Structure formats: structure tokens, C-alpha cells
Amino acid sequence: MNKSNEILIFVEDLHKVFVTEEVETHALSSVHLKIRKGEYVAIAGPSGCGKSTLLSILGLLDSPTEGSYQLNDSPVADLSASQRARIRNREVGFIFQSFNLIGDLTVYENVELPLTYQKMPKAQRKERVQTALEKVSMAHRMKHYPAQLSGGQQQRVAVARAIVTEPSILLADEPTGNLDSANGDIVMEMLSDLHKSGATICMVTHDPRYAAHAKRTIHLFDGRIVEDEYTQSEVM
Amino acid sequence: MSTLINDIKYGIRQLLKSPGFTLVAVLTLAIGISANVAIFSVVNAVLLRPLPFKNADRLIVVRQQSRKFGFITGFSYPDFLDWRQQNPVLEDFAAFSPAEFEMIEEQGANKINGAMVSGNFFSLLGVSACMGRTFTQADEQPKEPVAVISYDFWKSRFGQDKEALGSTVVLQDKVYTIIGVLPPGFSYPDTIDDAQIWTVLVPAGEQRTNRTYCWLTTVGRLKAGISIEQALLLLGERHKQLIEKLGMGDSEILIYGLRDIVVRGVRTTLWILYGVVGFILLVVCANVANLCLARVSTRDKEVAIRGILGADKLRLFRQFTTESILLSLAGGIVGLLITVWMMTIFRVKLADFVPFSDSIRIELKELLFGLGLCLLVGIVLGVTPFWLMQRCRLTNVLTERRSLSIRHSRFSNILISGQIAIALILSIGMGLMIRSMLRLSSADTGFNRDNLLTFNVSVRRMNEQQRYQFSRDFLERLTALPYVKSASTDSSMPCSPRGSMAPVAVDGYTPPDGKQIRAIYHSVGTDYFRTLQIPILRGRNISTDEYQKKERVAVINETLAKTFWPDNDPIGRELTFCMRQYRVIGVAADMIQGNVRIDRPNHLFLPFDVFTEFNGPDLNFVVRTASEAGAVIEQARSILRDIDSTLPLKSTGTFKEQMNKRLSQERFTTMFLSVFASIALLLIVIGIYGVVSYAVARRTREIGVRMALGAKKTNILSLILKQGLILLVIGLITGLAGAIGLTRFLSSYLYEINTIDPLTFILVPLLIIAVSILACFIPARRAAKIDPMEALRYE
């Protein structure tokens, strides 16, 4: 995860329209966005402004209705489902508000899961899982099931799962939303540490306190970027 | 590989996590898989597995058919020799005749089933003795009689003593030297499958020289490359030339594959049974798929997470199919135990009408079939949830939205309607068969079949006078027994399907179609009509005086009387039978001969003491008892021992038992359909209950809102019932259409019942409606009891 001025995400004139039987909802309109490698970006805005939709498109979970999207200089808007799955697996790490660990897998197996989809040899997987869990201080709980962990611990495991593939970018959707303030602070510290070690992070939050951890904050309102605010040190 | 192991580990964990689901699914699958494997093993043994003979696919059976009368006969001995010596299409040609040997042992005489076969019979089949030798054509020359015995006979009578070779057995008062023991399990399936002793066919007298005496069954092996059609063409022409040259009859040749002729009576039955278990497998799959769907609908989030982390469709498909294959393999393992149990029952129940039933067993082919079935079922069960899941939007994980329930419900509803349709088809089939069986068992036979006992005694060594005396003595002592009301004799027992038939003529009568009138002739003893309770409609019974004076009198049945004298009284008129004149003294009511399905044939009853020409080697006795007294048989045996200890009492049984044997195929099919239709009904009850319960759970919040808005309990009850009833109506309409199309395959089994029997087509759907409403009502009532406050808090 090297820090550089290379553009990792390049989004131009992006639109997303949801069409139901009678109604067209414009979730995103004319979004232009560049995220460089090593950046820590927060996406903020009120409920229903399109934060999660933007994150879904950035994470290749959804496709834009219009506009272009390049990840690592490669256009990704029109890829097939299996190509998207492959890129998600290798380039993107997700952290969700509700952790989204698989309840029937142990901590170790949850973290190992994305590596199994890469068909990585077992020994190498073990080493990577061990390292990731140590980074989030959860190595001692690797044989536990998610239900046996606290919310904060579950989110740390989710972080380990997100970083185990050494992705180009970490996408976090309200990562502290289901946590108390103490555990929320721990997770935010963890993300800051990851950023310091070179990770690119894009985090959706509506909490200005946590948005402040990021070096750049993008404000969305009614599907449009209304403000793109850098802290002094990050202004390019 | 490690991914597969991970999938298997995860799959096992998932199954163990829901023991209730796993247990129900495994047992349901076990029923479907076991029924299919068991029936496949029957079909394989009977229809598919090669016969255990050399070049079995080239073995044929040749018969002759009279063009004029349609009778099918075998070959005469001289014809057989001609065919064997010079034949352009057959490599070899052998003949045989079933035989019932009377074997004299220290304890007395015993009846042993056997066969007389031509010297080349075993070499044609490619069967060698496991000890000693089989016959050769040289054995056909009259010299010291020789015999070969079955392995079972060697085991039971000789205790597998090797000294059996060269020892002797006394059959029909002739001493035979045992020259060989046949291999274990050997049996020839066409008419002599129960033979224990084989002797060489060495006919004498008429049997050796008369070309009209067609008493031999034949088997041949076609030359390589010759088809049955080609053989029929060539042999047909040759046969035609031969009968023209000899000026004999008008017969033509019929050729069948050996297997075809052996299985032709059961082929349709087996395919029907196969169809039934196929339907059951569909119901089972639909049921388990529904269970899987209900379970998997709670896993949409897990699948989405896997998708987000990079699992592509193929990977997800593997995940789902691994789980479902594990489930179906578990069902297969449990099913294997049920299969073994079912096959034990099948072997017993099928033995009465299915050839090769001894060879029904689980071998590699059956195991592979079961494994293949498990994999197929597993894939089908895996595809269904995968198909629904892969359409699930990954972004729902972010928004916590669920999109699966509606699609799941629709698919689930289709499965339930399909199950109802199949259950209806099977139940209608069951209903038709049950109604038919009831009619068959209550059909008018023309005689009272209750409390009628029958057995026979070999009188082969007695002359006419001795037979006459023996029959008088034996009947007198029999009728003196406390539980015996009356007793008599008959050469063609009406419970037997094979009555002896011969032409009957009346001076001045010309049959309208030119065909001779034939009748089943009964050489009967005194008290015959009273014993069988056959009403005499006109005239009278044969009197004791007429028996004693050996007068040529006859009683005929009503159908025969109407044929010859439609407008006149037959009493006192003369008829000709076997070149002798008989005076008609009575007309008896019509009766069946063995099978109620066949139109009432002509019958001619003659006094036993007068008509002696065709009296066979056995005397058939019929006894009317006061109850179903098995004890009477023992008492009869005791009387017989008293008269002559060497005489065996054979073929004992009641009339009902004898006649029921003819219905074993129908009875088994009815039982089979009933069992599996009931299973299908049970499965649809479980299925409907599951689907409606799931719907109630899914709509709990909606129900709460409705109740908060003023809906009464009855409104909620009808809301939920309506959902079940819609599925029911769709299922019933589809099922009725299917039943109309498919029940025609049962037509050959039905007796006096139409394949679209109105009563069955009304009652069975009503039954399905009743059980379906019951299945809907329980969850519907639960829904109506929901507390609106609780429901509004429900997520």
C-alpha cells in the first residue's frame, strides 16, 4: 500500500438512476471524483444523499447508469460479473456498518475467505490471515465464532478480512455505526494506522467527528458533490 | 482441493447446525432415492441385465400359431428334429417340456418340478455342470436313463455330498442315474424356472411320431448377424413349404427374443412402477427444495458477503451444490438401508409374477445408479437456491434490504402446486386400482368360492377300475369328516386358469363364422354342482344312477346352450364330443375359468366314470368345508396315508388362494401405488404446511398492521387460507389434466372400471382438498392469533 500521487479512482460525470415501475430516482448526478493512492477520504452527507450508492459503485457492487469509472487506470464500468468479482477480491477491501461476518465461519475462516477465492495455497493463506489478525489484535480469537465476540471485536475481524488481500483501497461504510464510542474510537484509530502505513481509504460517515479523521471530506447532497474539502496538509 | 474440503466442512457444519431440517430432508430424500434404486434394481434384473446364457441376445423362442383359431402351440417332436437338423438361420435348436416328477423316497412319493430337455439344451445355453456333466445329444438314444439336478436340490437332498454323482433317483417308477449338478442359481426362465431335476427328452409312441402333437417348447440361438425379422422371413417360408408338403394345418411361425417372451407380462407393470417412483422423486425433490429455499432465504446476506469478497457465480454454485450433494448423499446412505429392506419385500411379493425375481439384488450397477441419482438430486437441489441467490443484489448488504422473499415465495408456490398435481395423479391411480381390486374380489364367478378347498392326488399308477374305487373310497371318508359339507372331483378346476378345451358339435348346427365351437370339459364326480354351489338352471344334475350305469349324459352351461339352441330347450338333445354322442340333461349357470377378466367360456360337464380318455395322472379334489379349515387338509392327508402311504397329497390350497395368485400382479401394483400415493399425500401436507407457515412468518408485520387497522381474526384466517387454496386449485387443475392423460396406462389392469372413473375423479380431489385445507388451517389459525402489538415490533 504505497502512498503516491497516482490516481487510483477516477470517476467522471457519473449518474445512477433507479427505475421502479412508476418512479425514477436519481441517486447520483454528475459526480466527478478522483482519489489518489494513499488518500484517506470521507464521504459525508445526510441520509438518502447517495453515499452508499457511490460506495457501491466504487466497490463494483453496482454499475453506474451513465459516466465512466476507472480503477487503477482501467475502465471498470462495463466489466462482466465474474471480472468484477475478481477485481473486488483483489483490489477492494470492504468494511461494513454491521460487520457482515459469516456466522457459521470462525474468525480465522472469515478472514481466510477472500483468499480462498484467490486459490492461494493453504500455507500462504495461513501466514496472511495470521498477520492480518495480529494487526487488529484478534489473533488470540481466531477459533471463535462471530457470535462469541463483542461488536468492537467483530469489526476488528472485519477490518482484518478487508486488509488480508492487501487491496488497493479500503471502502468503509459507516464502520462505527453499530459501535459504542469507545469501540468506535478503536476502529477509527485502526483505520488511521492503516492509512499511515500507506492504505487508501474511502469511508462513508455522517458523523463529523469521525469524518475529521480523514484528510479529505466529500460532501454529498441529493446525489451531487456539493463540497470537496481537504485539510491543509493534504491540499494538492 | 482445499477449497472443496473447505466447502465440505462448511456444508457439514451447516447441516449439523439445523438438525431438524437435516433430519426431515434426509429422511424425505431417503424415501425417494431408495424407492428409485429398489425399482431400478428390479428393472435391471428383469429387463436390462443380460441373461446368464451364452450369446443371450441371440436366444429366441419359436412357436406356431393356428391361422384359423389363433391358438399358439409348441413343436411336435418330429418337427423339432427336422428344424434342428437342417436350419439356415439357427446355430442350434433345443426343445424341452416341463415335467412334474413323482419321486419315490423312503418317506413316500414326492412331487418334484422338473423338465425333460433335448440333449443339446445345456450346450445351447452355454451352461456347464459345476460337478459332473450335463447332457449331450448322445444321451437322447434310449439307454440307461440319466438326470442332472439343480444345485439347491443337491444341497437339500444330498447335503452337497459329492457321492450324489452316480447315485440314483426313482422318478415315475424309473431309475435315473445322476450325472451332473448344475451351477448355483441356474434356472431357465421360460416355463421351467422352478425345475429341480432334468432328464433327457426321449419320447415314445405317439409323442415321438405324431406331427400334430405339439407339446414341446423350443429355444434356439440365431446365427451371428441374423435378426429376428430375417429369421422370421426365412423360417416362415420354410415352415409354409413343410406344412404344404405334409398337408398339415394352417399354422404360421412366431419368433420371440427369449427375454421378450419371459418378461412380456410384466414389462408394462415395471415401467408403471418406475413411473410411480419417478413421480415420487419429483415430489421429494420439490419438498426438499422448498425446505432448502425456506432455509436459504435466511442466508441471502451470507451469499452477498461472499459475492462482495470476490466469489464469482461458479464459486457460489459450487458452494450450494456441495451442501445439497452432501444432503442427498446422506439421504442416499439412509436410503440404501431402506432399499435393502424394500428389496427383501419385493423379492417375496414379486416372485409370484416377475421372472428373475431371485436375481434382484444390489450390485455395482445399482450402487452407481444410486450415486448418480444422489448427485443429480444434489445438483437440482443446489441449483434452485443458487438460481434465486445469484439474482440477489449485492448492494442489499449495504442497505440491509431483503429482496429474496417474493421470488422465493413464487418459486415455492410453483413447487407446491406441482407436488399437489403429482400427488393427485398418484392418488387417482391408487383409487382406480383399489376400485378395480374391489370389483375383482367381489366379481361373480358363477360358483361360491368361500370355504372351498382343493388338492390333488397322483393316481398315475392306477388303472381305471382302481382310480374309480380310490375316488369313491376317498370321497366317502372325506365327506364323513366333521367340517366337510361335501366333496367331489373335477379334471379342470374352475380356479385354475388352464382348462382343457376341445371341440363340441351338434348335428345340423353350422357356426356362423365357420369356426368350431370349443368348450372346457370337466370330468366331474358326484355332488360336483352342490359342492361348488353352481345353480342348475334347467333340467337336472347327473344322478348317482347315471354314474353307476356310466351313461353318456352331459350338463352344459348356459352360454353353450344358447349357442347351439338359442330358441329351443336343450334338455334331451344330443351333442358330439370327442367322437361320442352325449345327451344333455341339464343346463348350469355360467362360470369363469380361473380369471374373471375373461368372458365366460363354454363348459361341458361329463360324469367322471364315463369320460376317462382325458383323465390325467392326477385326481383333483374339491371340498366344501364349514369354515376355512386348514385342519381338513391334515385330516385328508391322514386318510390318504391310510389308503395308500405312497400317494402324495399335492397342490393344497383354497380356491380363493388359487384365484388370488392370478391377481398378484394387480394386487402388488395396487399396494405399491397406495403406499407411494400416501407418501405423496404426506409430503404435500408437509410441503403446504411449510410454505404457509413460512408465509405467515414473513407476513407477521403485515398481519399486525392489518389487525391494527381493524381486521378481524376471520379476515386474517381467510387471507392465509386463500394463499393455500390458490396453490391447491392450480395443483388440482394440473393434476386432473395429468391424471386424464396418464391413467390410460393402467387400463389393462382395471376391471369394470373406466380410466376416467367419475367417482374416483371426484372423491380423490376431495381427499386432497381436505388434507390441504388441514395443512393450511394450522398456520392460518396461528396467524389469526397473532398479537398486533407483538407483530408490529416484529422484524
Interface residues (C-beta under 8 A of the other chain):
Chain A: S52 T53 L55 S56 G59 L61 D62 A81 S82 A85 R86 R88 N89 R90 F94 F96 S98 N100 L101 I102 G103 D104 L105 E109 L113 P114 T116 Y117 Q118 K119 K122 R161 T165 D173
Chain B: S2 T3 N6 Y10 R13 Q14 K17 K301 E302 I305 R306 G307 I308 L309 G310 A311 D312 K313 L314 R315 R393 L394 T395 V397 L398 T399 E400
